[in-house]
């Protein structure tokens, strides 16, 4: 069963009167429980493809279907609700809020659910335990290392048990040790929890952790 199906997708931006083709006829299928690394030179369209799968952006042509839903059929409000339930996004620079504790950061996506405050807190604490931070629940971002901040971000991404995890250069801002720990954590989520993961990376060592490697060049899948 496919979790992600991208069919004949083009993405074109208008810059003044010129068309900038970022993706040119991309088709890719990601099976349920798979771990795919997207690689390519900067500007090849990998992050744009990730944003289309997340429903953050819309294709100029073609279809994107995730967890059985064709995203073009959803209005903005429905798309936001769908995204909150089905997509976990891990960013290069963590995107944590300075005034929130680790527990509050992870609880954020659950505010859109019908869970009680106690249930939200319990689920957030469980996610933080899963990433090895059960002793950091009350810590603020400034009190955490870069690797710990990224693990908080991963806990936030998985707390809703999404259909797909999307990671955009998750090790790009980390030292070698923290990067290795982050990749090991993603590997555990894939192997033991059968998480479907699509990761953009320029690091061959990171790509080796994925089960499938796909290469983009100038908006086209190659090889």
C-alpha positions in Angstrom: 0.0 0.0 0.0 1.3 3.4 -0.9 1.4 6.2 1.7 2.6 8.8 -0.9 1.8 9.0 -4.6 3.1 11.9 -6.6 1.9 11.7 -10.3 3.3 13.8 -13.2 3.8 16.8 -10.9 5.0 20.1 -12.2 5.7 23.2 -10.1 6.2 26.5 -11.8 6.8 29.8 -10.2 6.4 33.1 -12.0 9.3 35.6 -11.5 8.3 38.8 -13.2 7.2 37.6 -16.6 9.4 34.5 -16.6 8.5 31.0 -15.7 10.8 29.2 -13.2 10.2 25.4 -13.5 11.2 23.8 -10.2 9.7 20.4 -10.7 9.1 19.0 -14.2 6.9 15.9 -14.4 7.9 14.2 -11.1 6.3 10.8 -10.3 7.3 8.9 -7.1 5.6 6.4 -4.9 6.5 5.8 -1.3 5.2 2.6 0.2 3.8 2.4 3.7 6.6 1.9 6.2 9.3 2.9 3.7 12.3 5.3 4.4 13.2 7.3 1.3 16.1 9.8 1.0 15.8 12.6 -1.7 19.2 13.9 -2.8 20.5 16.3 -5.4 22.4 19.6 -5.9 20.9 22.6 -4.1 18.0 24.0 -6.1 17.0 20.7 -7.6 13.5 20.9 -6.1 13.7 18.5 -3.2 12.3 20.8 -0.6 9.6 21.9 -3.0 8.6 18.3 -3.4 8.5 17.8 0.4 6.3 20.9 0.7 3.9 19.5 -1.9 3.7 16.2 0.0 3.0 18.1 3.2 0.2 20.1 1.6 2.2 23.3 2.4 2.3 24.1 -1.3 0.2 23.1 -4.3 1.4 21.7 -7.7 0.9 23.6 -10.9 -0.1 20.4 -12.6 -0.3 16.7 -11.6 -1.6 15.1 -8.4 -0.3 14.4 -4.9 -2.1 11.7 -2.9 -1.1 11.1 0.8 -2.7 8.5 3.1 -5.4 8.0 0.5 -6.3 11.7 0.1 -5.7 13.6 -3.0 -4.6 17.0 -1.7 -5.9 19.1 -4.5 -9.5 18.3 -3.5 -9.1 20.0 -0.1 -9.8 23.6 0.6 -7.4 25.5 2.8 -9.2 24.9 6.1 -9.7 21.1 5.4 -6.1 20.9 4.2 -4.8 22.4 7.5 -6.9 19.9 9.5 -5.7 17.1 7.3 -2.1 18.1 7.7 -2.3 18.3 11.5 -3.4 14.6 11.6 -1.4 13.1 8.8 2.0 14.9 8.5 4.9 15.3 10.9 7.5 17.8 9.7 11.1 17.9 10.9 13.0 21.0 10.0 16.8 21.7 9.7 16.6 24.6 12.3 14.2 22.9 14.7 11.5 25.7 14.6 11.1 25.6 18.4 9.4 28.4 20.3 11.8 30.0 22.8 9.2 30.6 25.6 7.8 27.1 25.6 9.2 24.1 27.5 10.0 20.8 25.7 6.7 19.4 26.9 4.7 22.4 25.7 6.5 22.3 22.3 5.5 18.7 21.7 1.9 19.3 23.0 1.3 22.0 20.4 0.0 19.8 17.5 -2.4 18.1 20.0 -4.2 21.5 20.7 -6.1 20.9 17.4 -7.5 17.6 18.7 -10.3 16.8 21.1 -7.9 15.4 23.7 -8.1 16.7 27.3 -5.2 18.7 28.7 -4.2 15.7 30.8 -4.3 13.4 27.8 -2.3 15.9 25.7 0.4 16.2 28.4 0.6 12.4 28.8 1.0 11.8 25.0 3.6 14.6 24.8 5.6 13.1 27.7 5.4 9.7 26.0 6.8 11.1 22.7 9.6 12.8 24.6 10.4 9.6 26.4 10.6 7.8 23.0 13.3 10.2 21.9 15.2 9.9 25.1 14.3 13.2 26.7 12.0 12.2 29.6 14.4 14.1 31.9 14.1 17.4 29.9 10.3 18.0 30.0 10.5 21.4 31.7 13.6 22.6 29.8 13.4 25.6 27.4 15.2 25.5 24.0 18.1 27.7 25.4 18.7 25.0 28.0 19.1 22.3 25.4 21.9 21.3 23.0 21.3 21.4 19.3 20.9 17.6 19.2 18.4 17.8 22.1 16.4 20.5 20.3 16.2 18.4 17.2 14.9 15.5 19.3 12.2 17.7 20.8 11.3 18.6 17.2 11.1 14.9 16.2 8.9 14.2 19.3 6.6 17.1 18.2 6.5 15.6 14.7 5.5 12.1 15.9 3.1 13.0 18.7 0.0 12.8 16.5 1.1 9.5 15.1 1.1 10.9 11.5 0.9 8.8 8.3 4.2 10.2 7.1 7.2 11.9 8.6 8.9 14.6 6.3 12.4 15.6 7.3 14.1 18.5 5.5 17.9 18.4 6.1 17.4 17.1 9.7 21.1 16.9 10.4 22.2 20.0 8.5 22.7 22.2 11.6 24.1 19.5 13.9 27.6 18.4 14.9 28.7 14.9 13.8 27.7 13.2 17.0 24.3 14.8 17.2 23.7 14.1 13.5 24.5 10.4 14.1 22.1 10.3 17.1 19.3 11.9 15.0 19.8 9.5 12.1 19.8 6.6 14.5 16.5 7.8 16.0 14.9 8.1 12.6 16.1 4.6 11.8 14.5 3.3 15.0 11.2 5.1 14.1 11.3 3.4 10.7 12.4 -0.1 11.8 10.5 -0.5 15.1 7.5 1.7 14.6 7.1 1.3 10.9 7.0 5.0 10.3 7.0 6.2 6.7 9.8 8.7 6.3 10.7 11.0 3.4 14.0 12.8 4.0 15.7 15.5 2.0 19.5 15.5 2.6 22.8 16.5 1.0 24.8 14.2 3.3 25.6 10.8 1.7 26.0 9.4 5.3 22.5 10.4 6.1 21.1 9.0 2.9 22.7 5.7 3.7 20.3 5.3 6.6 17.3 5.3 4.2 16.1 2.1 2.5 15.6 3.9 -0.8 17.7 6.8 -2.3 16.3 8.9 -5.1 18.1 11.7 -6.9 16.7 14.9 -8.3 18.5 17.2 -10.8 17.0 20.4 -12.1 13.5 19.3 -11.1 13.7 15.8 -12.6 14.2 12.4 -11.0 17.3 10.7 -12.4 18.6 7.2 -12.2 
